[in-house]
């Protein structure tokens, strides 16, 4: 296990090779437009915590999403405190470091002591169906009914969304896409129960076993693609 921030090219290469789940490696989550343009380092101060949190994000949320809907596009994921603070101050494209602990800042725990990780993703399957009146709300309710997410936050371009795992899940869904605002949170009348009528035509959930075999969650059988 890497215990310190990598400081050499070889160290960064080794860190990037760490496998978080069947399909994802740490390197998949380290690219940052802000870091790239402004020459900032986007590496964790606590690699062990970042790896543990990222593993849960990948295994619990990203793997089943990719197994079900096909390849995901990672738009933004891990941010070092310096990168996140720069984005918050200069671009207003990032929440504050305090809010992003255990979200995009994987290597810091949230105020309640919880571990967590978040990624901004695009689901091409959804993008291809936006012109067919498939909505971001449909994807939101599908995830709500099937996956142990903590927070979802949708954006206007490409129906991209933040998806976060946290050991103390908030279970909130909000959007900057139309209609803006809060879709659901615990305590609202629409939060409980099944919402399958909101995502008719969506595929059944497919999970990955530890061996990387696709399994249909409903029947426990190998799933075809």
Order of alpha helices (4+ residues) and beta strands (2+ residues): alpha-alpha-alpha-alpha-beta-alpha-alpha-beta-alpha-alpha-beta-beta-beta-beta-beta-beta-beta
